[in-house]
Amino acid sequence: MAKPKKIVGINPKQSFHENARILLPQKVAEVYSWEQFIHDPEKRDELHNMRISVKRLRYTMEFFSVNYDTPSKYEEWTGFIDTIIELQDLLGDIHDNDVVLETLTEYKNNHPSTDIVGIETLITRTCEKRNADYESFLKRWEHLTKTGFKRKLLDIIAS
C-alpha cells in the first residue's frame, strides 16, 4: 500500500478553510500521480494505490465539507464527493477481482486436477468481470478528464 504523501504548509494558526485550500490540492495531486498507470490493466498495484489515494481524498473532502456548505457551493461540492466515491468503488471492484484471481490461481496451482475445470471457469468469469470493471473505470476517468473535472475541483477548493 502506498504511503500518503507528506503534506506541507498546514498551519494550526490559519483558518480551517485556509488549511483546506492547502491540504486538498495536495490530496488531488496524490490521486493524479497514479494517472500515468491507468492505461495498463496489468498495473494492479498502481491501480490499488490509486484507489487508496482516492479514498484519502474522499475522506479529506468529507472532513472539510463544512467549508463548502454555502447554498452556492454545497450541491457542486457534494457532486464532487459523489464522483470521488464512484471512482473509489470502481477501483475497489477491480482490486477485489484481482484478489479473487490471485486466490483462485493459487488454489488451482496447489490442488489436484479433478478440481481444475471448475476453478478455470471461475478464473475466466472473474477475468471477464475484472476486464469489464476496468473498462468502466477507464471510460469514467476519460470522461472526467474531457470535462475538466480536475480543474473544476481545484477551482472550488480554491474558492
FIMI-637662 format. One line per 8 residues: their letters; for each residue x, y, z of C-alpha. Coordinates in Angstrom, 2 decimals, decimal comma. Layout:
residues N
a) X/Y/Z; ...;
END
This chain:
residues 159
makpkkiv) 0,00/0,00/0,00; 1,26/3,44/-0,90; 2,12/5,70/1,97; 0,39/9,07/1,94; 2,43/11,92/0,59; 3,77/14,34/3,17; 1,52/17,37/3,48; 3,29/20,72/3,59;
ginpkqsf) 2,06/24,16/4,53; -0,57/23,35/7,15; -0,61/25,90/9,95; -2,83/25,48/13,03; -2,99/29,27/13,36; -4,66/29,56/9,96; -8,38/29,09/9,45; -9,93/25,71/8,80;
henarill) -10,84/26,93/5,32; -7,32/28,15/4,56; -5,87/24,81/5,64; -8,40/23,06/3,38; -7,10/25,16/0,48; -3,58/23,98/1,29; -4,26/20,31/2,00; -6,89/19,36/-0,57;
pqkvaevy) -4,86/20,24/-3,71; -2,08/18,04/-2,37; -4,54/15,15/-2,00; -5,78/15,76/-5,54; -2,16/15,72/-6,78; -1,60/12,41/-4,97; -4,52/10,85/-6,87; -3,31/12,20/-10,19;
sweqfihd) 0,23/10,94/-9,55; -1,15/7,47/-10,39; -2,82/8,56/-13,63; 0,21/7,57/-15,69; -0,54/3,90/-14,92; -4,25/3,69/-15,64; -3,97/2,74/-19,32; -2,21/-0,52/-18,46;
pekrdelh) -4,65/-3,01/-16,92; -1,73/-5,08/-15,64; -0,61/-2,30/-13,27; -2,56/-3,91/-10,43; -0,52/-2,46/-7,57; -0,63/1,02/-9,06; -4,40/0,86/-9,59; -4,78/-0,31/-6,00;
nmrisvkr) -2,59/2,56/-4,80; -4,70/4,96/-6,81; -7,79/3,60/-5,06; -6,16/4,25/-1,70; -5,27/7,81/-2,76; -8,84/8,36/-3,97; -10,11/7,11/-0,62; -7,83/9,53/1,24;
lrytmeff) -9,05/12,38/-0,95; -12,66/11,41/-0,30; -12,29/11,36/3,47; -10,36/14,63/3,43; -13,05/16,24/1,28; -15,74/14,99/3,63; -13,78/16,32/6,61; -13,56/19,78/5,07;
svnydtps) -17,14/19,81/3,71; -18,19/22,45/6,21; -16,13/24,93/4,18; -18,28/24,29/1,12; -21,78/24,12/2,61; -22,97/27,50/1,39; -26,02/27,44/-0,89; -23,89/28,34/-3,91;
kyeewtgf) -21,29/25,60/-3,33; -22,98/22,74/-1,49; -24,53/20,93/-4,45; -21,37/21,20/-6,54; -19,17/20,07/-3,62; -21,32/17,03/-2,84; -21,32/16,20/-6,55; -17,53/16,11/-6,48;
idtiielq) -17,61/13,85/-3,43; -20,11/11,54/-5,17; -17,79/11,30/-8,17; -14,83/10,50/-5,92; -16,91/7,79/-4,21; -17,78/6,37/-7,64; -14,08/6,23/-8,59; -13,24/4,59/-5,27;
dllgdihd) -15,95/1,96/-5,85; -14,81/1,24/-9,41; -11,18/0,88/-8,37; -12,28/-1,23/-5,40; -14,15/-3,62/-7,70; -11,04/-4,01/-9,84; -8,94/-4,74/-6,76; -11,49/-7,23/-5,40;
ndvvletl) -11,31/-9,14/-8,68; -7,50/-9,08/-8,55; -7,56/-10,61/-5,06; -10,05/-13,30/-6,14; -7,94/-14,11/-9,21; -4,82/-14,42/-7,10; -6,59/-16,74/-4,65; -8,14/-18,90/-7,38;
teyknnhp) -4,86/-19,19/-9,26; -3,04/-20,21/-6,10; -5,74/-22,79/-5,36; -5,55/-24,13/-8,93; -1,78/-24,50/-8,70; -1,92/-26,37/-5,38; -4,81/-28,80/-5,88; -5,43/-31,95/-7,90;
stdivgie) -6,58/-31,76/-11,49; -10,08/-33,00/-10,59; -10,97/-29,50/-9,40; -9,35/-27,66/-12,29; -12,34/-27,33/-14,65; -14,49/-25,55/-12,06; -11,62/-23,35/-10,93; -10,73/-22,44/-14,51;
tlitrtce) -14,36/-21,46/-15,13; -14,29/-19,22/-12,05; -10,99/-17,71/-13,17; -12,41/-17,00/-16,63; -15,55/-15,38/-15,22; -13,56/-13,31/-12,74; -11,19/-12,16/-15,52; -14,18/-11,10/-17,60;
krnadyes) -15,66/-9,21/-14,64; -12,32/-7,56/-13,90; -11,93/-6,50/-17,53; -15,46/-5,03/-17,56; -14,81/-3,19/-14,28; -11,50/-1,88/-15,60; -13,15/-0,64/-18,81; -15,90/1,07/-16,77;
flkrwehl) -13,28/2,83/-14,67; -11,24/3,88/-17,69; -14,31/5,17/-19,51; -15,38/7,17/-16,45; -11,87/8,57/-15,90; -11,57/9,62/-19,54; -14,98/11,33/-19,38; -13,92/13,22/-16,26;
tktgfkrk) -10,69/14,25/-17,95; -12,52/15,53/-21,04; -14,99/17,53/-18,95; -12,30/19,24/-16,84; -13,08/17,51/-13,55; -9,68/18,15/-12,00; -9,65/21,86/-12,88; -13,22/22,33/-11,64;
lldiias) -12,43/20,51/-8,39; -9,33/22,62/-7,80; -11,34/25,77/-8,59; -13,94/25,06/-5,93; -11,25/24,08/-3,43; -9,57/27,45/-4,00; -12,82/29,39/-3,54;
END
